[in-house]
Amino acid sequence: MPKKSSRDTLLRQWSMLKLLPSRGSGLPSSEIRKRLQEHGYEVDVRTVQRDLVQLSQCFPLRCNDRSVPHGWLWAPDAGVDIPCMSVPGALTMKMVEEYLRPILPASVLRVLQPHIDHATRVLSQMDAGNTVASWTDKVRVVHPAITTLAGDIDADVLENIQDALMRGLQVEVAYQRLGSEQSSSLRLHPQALVQRGPVLYLIASAFDYEDVRIYALHRCHSVRILDEAAQRPPGFSIDEFIKAGRLHFGSGELIDLHLWVSAELAGILRESPLCEGMRLQPVETGYELHACLPWTWQLKWWLLSQGAAVRVLAPATVRAGLLDELRATLAAYSEETVELASVH
């Protein structure tokens, strides 16, 4: 097996061959160097020129000396076919595998798997100095909230749901609702798949109803694809569904939220607003916040999580509901304190 530096030279030259055009005036060595740098190869023009001369002894390349600067290209009728994955291509394939695997159809993944394996080999063989190849070691996606582990999704269930969604067909699903010990049979019209944190949800309408709901795929125990076409509810849009807060477990109801927030929280929200059109107004002890957004469980959890840094002023129903929640929490801790004291 060649040494690491020899492999890197070989891959660089192979990438260079893929860069060369088969018609026109050709690419000057300075432009080839620039494009190689975009692939993560740090070389000077002299190295590029030397490589081109060496490669022209083995491949049908020619230097167009009629143009200034001289351009390099494949000779006419060379029949160019270089089966090589570029470093940017390999990086893209690895990023696709890492971040899009849950929502890519299984049939597509099977087609891509040889390319993913090839991409892994290409990146592992690159020299440590290749800036593009090392990109996967320098980026991560971290969710702002505490994340739980994903539920186990049966591979056949996922593939059948993806297949039905792609083909626009109904499915019969054995679905176990949260808190239930038994599965129930549902006839669903798949509309979309959405990855929300660690959980993959099917967005679908059930039976002949037009209202669209969410179904966690790890609660689907079996799926049978039906021969009937899935019906699309009038006016349904997955983007509007998400915008309405339905993936944050809301009904789509909009509220005019009026809060008092601390100066520290106001600073954070000024950089990352709760929604478009949010307003912050300074008051003596902090800031008043006004925002129009969907009322969801996620918003409720966020308000409770801020502790003394936030206080709901309106709507009154939201304020009363949060007060009840806080009183119940306080009572639970008070009861626990009494129990612990009696134990000791």
Sequence and secondary structure as in RCSB ss.txt:
>XXXX:A:sequence
MPKKSSRDTLLRQWSMLKLLPSRGSGLPSSEIRKRLQEHGYEVDVRTVQRDLVQLSQCFPLRCNDRSVPHGWLWA
PDAGVDIPCMSVPGALTMKMVEEYLRPILPASVLRVLQPHIDHATRVLSQMDAGNTVASWTDKVRVVHPAITTLA
GDIDADVLENIQDALMRGLQVEVAYQRLGSEQSSSLRLHPQALVQRGPVLYLIASAFDYEDVRIYALHRCHSVRI
LDEAAQRPPGFSIDEFIKAGRLHFGSGELIDLHLWVSAELAGILRESPLCEGMRLQPVETGYELHACLPWTWQLK
WWLLSQGAAVRVLAPATVRAGLLDELRATLAAYSEETVELASVH
>XXXX:A:secstr
   HHHHHHHHHHHHHHHHS SSTT B HHHHHHHHHHTT    HHHHHHHHHHHHTTS EEEETTSSS EEEE 
TT         HHHHHHHHHHHHHHGGGS HHHHHHHHHHHHHHHHHHHHS TT TTGGGGGT     SS     
    HHHHHHHHHHHHHTEEEEEEE  TT SS EEEEEEEEEEEEETTEEEEEEEETT   EEEEEGGGEEEEEE
EEEE    TT  HHHHHHTTGGGTEEEEEEEEEEEE HHHHHHHHHS SSTT EEEEETTEEEEEEEEEEEHHHH
HHHHHTGGGEEEEE HHHHHHHHHHHHHHHHHHHHHHHHHHHH 
